[in-house]
Amino acid sequence: MPYRKITDLPEPVQKNLPKHAQEIYLETFNNAWKQYKGDEVISHKVAWSAVKKEYVKNEEGKWVRK
C-alpha cells in the first residue's frame, strides 16, 4: 500500500536513510505503486533504485549524498 508519510516507511528505510533519501523513497514508491498496479516488490525495488541515484553508502556503512 502507498505510504502517507515517512514515519510510515519500513523500519530499515527509516533507520538507515537520511530524511531527504526517505522523501525520495516515499515519493518514488508511491508513484511506482500506481504505475505497477500495487506490485509491492517492484515498487520497493524502484524506490531503492531512485535513492541510489542520489545516495551511496560510505565506508562506515552510512548513506550519504553523492
C-alpha positions in Angstrom: 0.0 0.0 0.0 1.2 3.6 -0.6 2.8 5.4 2.3 1.3 8.7 3.5 4.4 10.0 5.4 8.0 9.0 6.1 7.1 7.7 9.5 5.0 5.0 7.7 8.0 3.7 5.7 9.5 0.3 6.6 11.8 0.4 9.7 15.0 -0.3 7.8 14.4 2.6 5.5 13.7 4.9 8.4 16.7 3.8 10.4 19.2 3.8 7.6 18.4 6.6 5.2 18.7 10.4 5.8 15.4 12.3 5.7 15.9 13.5 2.1 16.5 10.0 0.9 13.4 8.8 2.8 11.4 11.5 1.0 12.7 10.2 -2.3 11.9 6.7 -1.3 8.3 7.6 -0.3 7.5 9.6 -3.5 9.1 7.0 -5.8 7.4 4.1 -4.1 4.0 5.7 -4.3 4.5 6.5 -8.0 5.7 3.0 -8.7 2.7 1.6 -6.7 0.3 3.4 -9.1 2.3 2.6 -12.2 2.7 -1.1 -11.4 -0.8 -1.6 -10.1 0.0 -2.3 -6.5 3.0 -4.6 -7.0 4.8 -4.0 -3.7 8.0 -5.9 -4.6 8.6 -3.9 -7.8 7.6 -0.6 -6.0 10.3 -1.2 -3.3 12.9 -2.0 -6.0 12.1 1.1 -7.9 12.2 3.2 -4.7 15.7 1.8 -3.8 16.9 2.5 -7.3 15.8 6.1 -7.0 17.6 6.5 -3.7 20.8 5.0 -5.1 20.8 7.6 -7.9 21.4 10.3 -5.3 22.9 8.5 -2.3 25.7 6.0 -1.7 26.9 4.1 1.3 30.2 5.4 2.6 33.0 3.3 4.2 31.2 3.4 7.6 28.0 2.0 6.1 26.0 5.2 6.3 24.0 6.6 3.4 25.4 9.9 2.2 24.6 12.2 -0.8 26.8 11.7 -3.8 
